[in-house]
Amino acid sequence: MKLNATTDLRAALRKLEAAGGSASKVLRREVAVFAGSFTRDIVQQWTPPAGPSLRGTQARKAGEKAVHRDVHRIFATAGYAYQTIAARDPAQADYFWLLLMAGDYDEAQRILRLHTSNARLRSAQVSYRPTTGLHQTARKNGRVPTSQRVLQVVRDQRALANYIKARQAKVGLLMAGWKKAAAFFNIRLHAWVERHPTGGQIRPQLTPTRTAYRITNDAPHGGVNDLPRKARALADIKMNQLRRRLPFVIKSEIRKLRTS
């Protein structure tokens, strides 16, 4: 991703040079300011779990809550399944539990299908531990759809809780893909973002005829979170702001030189 100005400022820049100023110095300073502004905003407001109204600890908590919600759209605990059966037939619920304790998951699945009061559980497989791959394959655009039926009822609640914690520990991974750019522009990141090893890249392109910064995010799953589109949209916003600002900056620099 590159931020650059395409506005034709040649006449104004020639006036600046004629007044004894440095056009390249002014352009580099202003482009750096806007590249830093892009980096700050893309991390704090545009990269999930952060958003315009979700920052810092609130963003982390929202991300962790989303993980918990998505996982429970795929997996249900055996205790919850028991409750949905007991709502209809307590005797069948007790039978379901005895089958679980005996490890007869096929028969437990049949009882669940016939007697659960929750239609989302009727086609769920019953097993001891969660098959974590089910969660990954069920995700669409970075999340599990609300229409998703439960795929598995899990007896080992601790194993399910541990899986949720492991997934929650990845919150901030996508934001960490901007770490190199943030460090370059002295932008502080939260510890829950810094803990991740990814960092992306920033490559300044500063030549006599070009002033630009190439900023990349190397974190996985950015595409499914619509991050590339968001980054392009924000880059366009920043470039338009830079185009509008530069003529005023150049005029200000010329006035300073003429009055000094």
TITI-458887 format. One record per residue (C-alpha): x, y, z; residue number from 1; residue in one letter. Coordinates in nm, 2 decimals, always signed. Example, Ala and Ser with C-alpha at 12.3 -4.5 7.8 and 13.67 -1.06 7.14 Angstrom:
BEGIN
+--------+--------+--------+-----+----+
:      x :      y :      z :   i : aa :
+--------+--------+--------+-----+----+
:  +1.23 :  -0.45 :  +0.78 :   1 :  a :
:  +1.37 :  -0.11 :  +0.71 :   2 :  s :
+--------+--------+--------+-----+----+
//
This chain:
BEGIN
+--------+--------+--------+-----+----+
:      x :      y :      z :   i : aa :
+--------+--------+--------+-----+----+
:  +0.00 :  +0.00 :  +0.00 :   1 :  m :
:  +0.14 :  +0.34 :  -0.10 :   2 :  k :
:  +0.03 :  +0.69 :  -0.01 :   3 :  l :
:  +0.13 :  +0.95 :  -0.26 :   4 :  n :
:  +0.01 :  +1.28 :  -0.38 :   5 :  a :
:  -0.08 :  +1.32 :  -0.75 :   6 :  t :
:  -0.20 :  +1.68 :  -0.74 :   7 :  t :
:  -0.01 :  +1.90 :  -0.98 :   8 :  d :
:  +0.19 :  +2.13 :  -0.75 :   9 :  l :
:  +0.48 :  +2.21 :  -0.98 :  10 :  r :
:  +0.41 :  +2.58 :  -1.01 :  11 :  a :
:  +0.37 :  +2.62 :  -0.63 :  12 :  a :
:  +0.69 :  +2.41 :  -0.57 :  13 :  l :
:  +0.89 :  +2.62 :  -0.82 :  14 :  r :
:  +0.79 :  +2.93 :  -0.62 :  15 :  k :
:  +0.90 :  +2.76 :  -0.30 :  16 :  l :
:  +1.24 :  +2.68 :  -0.45 :  17 :  e :
:  +1.27 :  +3.03 :  -0.59 :  18 :  a :
:  +1.21 :  +3.17 :  -0.24 :  19 :  a :
:  +1.50 :  +2.95 :  -0.11 :  20 :  g :
:  +1.29 :  +2.67 :  +0.03 :  21 :  g :
:  +1.33 :  +2.29 :  -0.02 :  22 :  s :
:  +1.03 :  +2.13 :  -0.21 :  23 :  a :
:  +1.15 :  +1.78 :  -0.13 :  24 :  s :
:  +1.19 :  +1.85 :  +0.24 :  25 :  k :
:  +0.83 :  +1.99 :  +0.26 :  26 :  v :
:  +0.69 :  +1.70 :  +0.06 :  27 :  l :
:  +0.87 :  +1.44 :  +0.27 :  28 :  r :
:  +0.76 :  +1.59 :  +0.59 :  29 :  r :
:  +0.39 :  +1.61 :  +0.49 :  30 :  e :
:  +0.38 :  +1.27 :  +0.34 :  31 :  v :
:  +0.54 :  +1.12 :  +0.65 :  32 :  a :
:  +0.27 :  +1.29 :  +0.87 :  33 :  v :
:  -0.01 :  +1.15 :  +0.66 :  34 :  f :
:  +0.15 :  +0.80 :  +0.64 :  35 :  a :
:  +0.18 :  +0.80 :  +1.02 :  36 :  g :
:  -0.18 :  +0.92 :  +1.04 :  37 :  s :
:  -0.29 :  +0.63 :  +0.81 :  38 :  f :
:  -0.10 :  +0.38 :  +1.03 :  39 :  t :
:  -0.25 :  +0.51 :  +1.35 :  40 :  r :
:  -0.61 :  +0.51 :  +1.22 :  41 :  d :
:  -0.58 :  +0.17 :  +1.04 :  42 :  i :
:  -0.46 :  +0.01 :  +1.37 :  43 :  v :
:  -0.69 :  +0.19 :  +1.61 :  44 :  q :
:  -1.01 :  +0.22 :  +1.41 :  45 :  q :
:  -1.02 :  +0.00 :  +1.10 :  46 :  w :
:  -0.85 :  -0.33 :  +1.18 :  47 :  t :
:  -1.07 :  -0.59 :  +1.36 :  48 :  p :
:  -1.15 :  -0.62 :  +1.64 :  49 :  p :
:  -1.10 :  -0.24 :  +1.66 :  50 :  a :
:  -1.36 :  -0.01 :  +1.51 :  51 :  g :
:  -1.47 :  +0.36 :  +1.52 :  52 :  p :
:  -1.65 :  +0.30 :  +1.85 :  53 :  s :
:  -1.42 :  +0.02 :  +1.98 :  54 :  l :
:  -1.07 :  +0.09 :  +2.09 :  55 :  r :
:  -0.82 :  -0.04 :  +2.34 :  56 :  g :
:  -0.94 :  -0.28 :  +2.60 :  57 :  t :
:  -1.30 :  -0.25 :  +2.47 :  58 :  q :
:  -1.18 :  -0.38 :  +2.13 :  59 :  a :
:  -1.00 :  -0.67 :  +2.29 :  60 :  r :
:  -1.30 :  -0.77 :  +2.50 :  61 :  k :
:  -1.53 :  -0.74 :  +2.19 :  62 :  a :
:  -1.29 :  -0.97 :  +2.00 :  63 :  g :
:  -1.28 :  -1.22 :  +2.28 :  64 :  e :
:  -1.66 :  -1.21 :  +2.31 :  65 :  k :
:  -1.69 :  -1.27 :  +1.93 :  66 :  a :
:  -1.47 :  -1.57 :  +1.96 :  67 :  v :
:  -1.68 :  -1.72 :  +2.24 :  68 :  h :
:  -2.00 :  -1.65 :  +2.05 :  69 :  r :
:  -1.87 :  -1.81 :  +1.72 :  70 :  d :
:  -1.74 :  -2.12 :  +1.89 :  71 :  v :
:  -2.07 :  -2.18 :  +2.07 :  72 :  h :
:  -2.25 :  -2.15 :  +1.74 :  73 :  r :
:  -2.05 :  -2.46 :  +1.64 :  74 :  i :
:  -2.02 :  -2.65 :  +1.97 :  75 :  f :
:  -2.26 :  -2.70 :  +2.25 :  76 :  a :
:  -2.18 :  -2.85 :  +2.59 :  77 :  t :
:  -2.33 :  -3.18 :  +2.69 :  78 :  a :
:  -2.48 :  -3.01 :  +2.99 :  79 :  g :
:  -2.67 :  -2.77 :  +2.77 :  80 :  y :
:  -2.79 :  -3.05 :  +2.55 :  81 :  a :
:  -2.91 :  -3.23 :  +2.86 :  82 :  y :
:  -3.12 :  -2.93 :  +2.96 :  83 :  q :
:  -3.28 :  -2.91 :  +2.61 :  84 :  t :
:  -3.39 :  -3.27 :  +2.64 :  85 :  i :
:  -3.50 :  -3.24 :  +3.00 :  86 :  a :
:  -3.73 :  -2.95 :  +2.90 :  87 :  a :
:  -3.93 :  -3.21 :  +2.70 :  88 :  r :
:  -3.86 :  -3.54 :  +2.87 :  89 :  d :
:  -3.66 :  -3.57 :  +3.19 :  90 :  p :
:  -3.64 :  -3.95 :  +3.17 :  91 :  a :
:  -3.48 :  -3.93 :  +2.82 :  92 :  q :
:  -3.25 :  -3.66 :  +2.95 :  93 :  a :
:  -3.12 :  -3.89 :  +3.22 :  94 :  d :
:  -3.08 :  -4.17 :  +2.96 :  95 :  y :
:  -2.89 :  -3.93 :  +2.74 :  96 :  f :
:  -2.65 :  -3.86 :  +3.03 :  97 :  w :
:  -2.60 :  -4.23 :  +3.11 :  98 :  l :
:  -2.51 :  -4.29 :  +2.75 :  99 :  l :
:  -2.25 :  -4.01 :  +2.76 : 100 :  l :
:  -2.09 :  -4.15 :  +3.07 : 101 :  m :
:  -2.08 :  -4.49 :  +2.91 : 102 :  a :
:  -1.92 :  -4.34 :  +2.60 : 103 :  g :
:  -2.21 :  -4.45 :  +2.37 : 104 :  d :
:  -2.21 :  -4.14 :  +2.16 : 105 :  y :
:  -2.40 :  -4.28 :  +1.87 : 106 :  d :
:  -2.70 :  -4.37 :  +2.08 : 107 :  e :
:  -2.67 :  -4.04 :  +2.27 : 108 :  a :
:  -2.68 :  -3.86 :  +1.94 : 109 :  q :
:  -3.00 :  -4.05 :  +1.84 : 110 :  r :
:  -3.17 :  -3.95 :  +2.17 : 111 :  i :
:  -3.06 :  -3.59 :  +2.12 : 112 :  l :
:  -3.20 :  -3.58 :  +1.77 : 113 :  r :
:  -3.54 :  -3.72 :  +1.88 : 114 :  l :
:  -3.59 :  -3.53 :  +2.21 : 115 :  h :
:  -3.41 :  -3.20 :  +2.21 : 116 :  t :
:  -3.62 :  -2.89 :  +2.23 : 117 :  s :
:  -3.36 :  -2.68 :  +2.04 : 118 :  n :
:  -3.38 :  -2.74 :  +1.66 : 119 :  a :
:  -3.02 :  -2.62 :  +1.62 : 120 :  r :
:  -2.89 :  -2.93 :  +1.80 : 121 :  l :
:  -3.09 :  -3.20 :  +1.62 : 122 :  r :
:  -2.83 :  -3.28 :  +1.36 : 123 :  s :
:  -2.53 :  -3.23 :  +1.59 : 124 :  a :
:  -2.27 :  -3.51 :  +1.64 : 125 :  q :
:  -2.20 :  -3.61 :  +2.00 : 126 :  v :
:  -1.84 :  -3.67 :  +2.10 : 127 :  s :
:  -1.60 :  -3.65 :  +2.39 : 128 :  y :
:  -1.38 :  -3.36 :  +2.26 : 129 :  r :
:  -1.44 :  -3.08 :  +2.01 : 130 :  p :
:  -1.33 :  -3.14 :  +1.66 : 131 :  t :
:  -1.17 :  -2.79 :  +1.62 : 132 :  t :
:  -1.15 :  -2.81 :  +1.24 : 133 :  g :
:  -1.53 :  -2.77 :  +1.24 : 134 :  l :
:  -1.50 :  -2.42 :  +1.37 : 135 :  h :
:  -1.25 :  -2.32 :  +1.10 : 136 :  q :
:  -1.45 :  -2.46 :  +0.81 : 137 :  t :
:  -1.77 :  -2.30 :  +0.93 : 138 :  a :
:  -1.63 :  -1.94 :  +0.94 : 139 :  r :
:  -1.74 :  -1.71 :  +0.66 : 140 :  k :
:  -1.57 :  -1.37 :  +0.61 : 141 :  n :
:  -1.40 :  -1.41 :  +0.94 : 142 :  g :
:  -1.70 :  -1.52 :  +1.15 : 143 :  r :
:  -1.95 :  -1.80 :  +1.20 : 144 :  v :
:  -2.29 :  -1.70 :  +1.04 : 145 :  p :
:  -2.58 :  -1.66 :  +1.28 : 146 :  t :
:  -2.78 :  -1.92 :  +1.08 : 147 :  s :
:  -2.52 :  -2.19 :  +1.16 : 148 :  q :
:  -2.66 :  -2.50 :  +1.33 : 149 :  r :
:  -2.46 :  -2.66 :  +1.61 : 150 :  v :
:  -2.23 :  -2.92 :  +1.46 : 151 :  l :
:  -2.11 :  -3.10 :  +1.77 : 152 :  q :
:  -2.22 :  -3.16 :  +2.13 : 153 :  v :
:  -1.91 :  -3.20 :  +2.35 : 154 :  v :
:  -1.88 :  -3.40 :  +2.67 : 155 :  r :
:  -1.55 :  -3.26 :  +2.78 : 156 :  d :
:  -1.64 :  -2.91 :  +2.88 : 157 :  q :
:  -1.28 :  -2.83 :  +2.99 : 158 :  r :
:  -1.15 :  -2.92 :  +2.65 : 159 :  a :
:  -1.40 :  -2.68 :  +2.49 : 160 :  l :
:  -1.31 :  -2.40 :  +2.73 : 161 :  a :
:  -0.94 :  -2.45 :  +2.66 : 162 :  n :
:  -1.01 :  -2.43 :  +2.29 : 163 :  y :
:  -1.20 :  -2.10 :  +2.34 : 164 :  i :
:  -0.91 :  -1.96 :  +2.54 : 165 :  k :
:  -0.66 :  -2.06 :  +2.28 : 166 :  a :
:  -0.86 :  -1.88 :  +2.01 : 167 :  r :
:  -0.91 :  -1.57 :  +2.23 : 168 :  q :
:  -0.54 :  -1.55 :  +2.27 : 169 :  a :
:  -0.52 :  -1.48 :  +1.90 : 170 :  k :
:  -0.72 :  -1.16 :  +1.93 : 171 :  v :
:  -0.50 :  -0.88 :  +1.81 : 172 :  g :
:  -0.31 :  -1.09 :  +1.55 : 173 :  l :
:  -0.45 :  -0.90 :  +1.26 : 174 :  l :
:  -0.37 :  -0.56 :  +1.42 : 175 :  m :
:  -0.02 :  -0.68 :  +1.49 : 176 :  a :
:  +0.04 :  -0.70 :  +1.11 : 177 :  g :
:  +0.10 :  -0.32 :  +1.13 : 178 :  w :
:  +0.36 :  -0.34 :  +1.40 : 179 :  k :
:  +0.66 :  -0.24 :  +1.18 : 180 :  k :
:  +0.48 :  +0.06 :  +1.05 : 181 :  a :
:  +0.36 :  +0.16 :  +1.40 : 182 :  a :
:  +0.72 :  +0.14 :  +1.54 : 183 :  a :
:  +0.85 :  +0.34 :  +1.25 : 184 :  f :
:  +0.61 :  +0.63 :  +1.33 : 185 :  f :
:  +0.64 :  +0.59 :  +1.71 : 186 :  n :
:  +0.28 :  +0.47 :  +1.75 : 187 :  i :
:  +0.23 :  +0.27 :  +2.07 : 188 :  r :
:  +0.03 :  -0.05 :  +2.05 : 189 :  l :
:  -0.14 :  -0.23 :  +2.33 : 190 :  h :
:  +0.03 :  -0.53 :  +2.49 : 191 :  a :
:  -0.24 :  -0.77 :  +2.36 : 192 :  w :
:  -0.13 :  -0.66 :  +2.01 : 193 :  v :
:  +0.24 :  -0.65 :  +2.07 : 194 :  e :
:  +0.24 :  -1.01 :  +2.20 : 195 :  r :
:  +0.19 :  -1.15 :  +1.84 : 196 :  h :
:  +0.50 :  -1.22 :  +1.63 : 197 :  p :
:  +0.37 :  -1.08 :  +1.30 : 198 :  t :
:  +0.47 :  -0.73 :  +1.21 : 199 :  g :
:  +0.43 :  -0.65 :  +0.84 : 200 :  g :
:  +0.67 :  -0.42 :  +0.66 : 201 :  q :
:  +0.73 :  -0.05 :  +0.59 : 202 :  i :
:  +0.95 :  +0.06 :  +0.30 : 203 :  r :
:  +1.01 :  +0.43 :  +0.26 : 204 :  p :
:  +1.07 :  +0.53 :  -0.11 : 205 :  q :
:  +1.24 :  +0.86 :  -0.08 : 206 :  l :
:  +1.41 :  +0.97 :  -0.40 : 207 :  t :
:  +1.46 :  +1.31 :  -0.57 : 208 :  p :
:  +1.14 :  +1.24 :  -0.78 : 209 :  t :
:  +0.94 :  +1.02 :  -0.54 : 210 :  r :
:  +0.81 :  +1.04 :  -0.19 : 211 :  t :
:  +0.61 :  +0.74 :  -0.07 : 212 :  a :
:  +0.57 :  +0.47 :  +0.20 : 213 :  y :
:  +0.48 :  +0.11 :  +0.12 : 214 :  r :
:  +0.31 :  -0.04 :  +0.42 : 215 :  i :
:  +0.21 :  -0.40 :  +0.43 : 216 :  t :
:  +0.03 :  -0.63 :  +0.68 : 217 :  n :
:  +0.15 :  -0.99 :  +0.68 : 218 :  d :
:  -0.10 :  -1.13 :  +0.94 : 219 :  a :
:  -0.31 :  -1.42 :  +0.82 : 220 :  p :
:  -0.68 :  -1.40 :  +0.76 : 221 :  h :
:  -0.68 :  -1.03 :  +0.67 : 222 :  g :
:  -0.85 :  -1.09 :  +0.34 : 223 :  g :
:  -1.15 :  -1.26 :  +0.50 : 224 :  v :
:  -1.19 :  -0.96 :  +0.74 : 225 :  n :
:  -1.22 :  -0.72 :  +0.44 : 226 :  d :
:  -0.91 :  -0.55 :  +0.56 : 227 :  l :
:  -0.76 :  -0.48 :  +0.21 : 228 :  p :
:  -1.07 :  -0.29 :  +0.11 : 229 :  r :
:  -1.07 :  -0.09 :  +0.43 : 230 :  k :
:  -0.70 :  -0.01 :  +0.40 : 231 :  a :
:  -0.75 :  +0.12 :  +0.04 : 232 :  r :
:  -1.05 :  +0.33 :  +0.14 : 233 :  a :
:  -0.85 :  +0.48 :  +0.43 : 234 :  l :
:  -0.55 :  +0.54 :  +0.20 : 235 :  a :
:  -0.78 :  +0.73 :  -0.04 : 236 :  d :
:  -0.91 :  +0.94 :  +0.24 : 237 :  i :
:  -0.56 :  +1.03 :  +0.36 : 238 :  k :
:  -0.44 :  +1.11 :  +0.01 : 239 :  m :
:  -0.73 :  +1.34 :  -0.05 : 240 :  n :
:  -0.66 :  +1.52 :  +0.28 : 241 :  q :
:  -0.29 :  +1.55 :  +0.18 : 242 :  l :
:  -0.38 :  +1.69 :  -0.16 : 243 :  r :
:  -0.60 :  +1.96 :  +0.00 : 244 :  r :
:  -0.34 :  +2.05 :  +0.26 : 245 :  r :
:  -0.03 :  +2.08 :  +0.05 : 246 :  l :
:  -0.11 :  +2.40 :  -0.14 : 247 :  p :
:  -0.17 :  +2.58 :  +0.20 : 248 :  f :
:  +0.15 :  +2.43 :  +0.34 : 249 :  v :
:  +0.36 :  +2.55 :  +0.05 : 250 :  i :
:  +0.21 :  +2.90 :  +0.06 : 251 :  k :
:  +0.28 :  +2.91 :  +0.44 : 252 :  s :
:  +0.64 :  +2.81 :  +0.38 : 253 :  e :
:  +0.69 :  +3.08 :  +0.11 : 254 :  i :
:  +0.55 :  +3.34 :  +0.35 : 255 :  r :
:  +0.79 :  +3.23 :  +0.62 : 256 :  k :
:  +1.09 :  +3.25 :  +0.38 : 257 :  l :
:  +0.99 :  +3.60 :  +0.25 : 258 :  r :
:  +0.95 :  +3.74 :  +0.60 : 259 :  t :
:  +1.26 :  +3.59 :  +0.75 : 260 :  s :
+--------+--------+--------+-----+----+
//
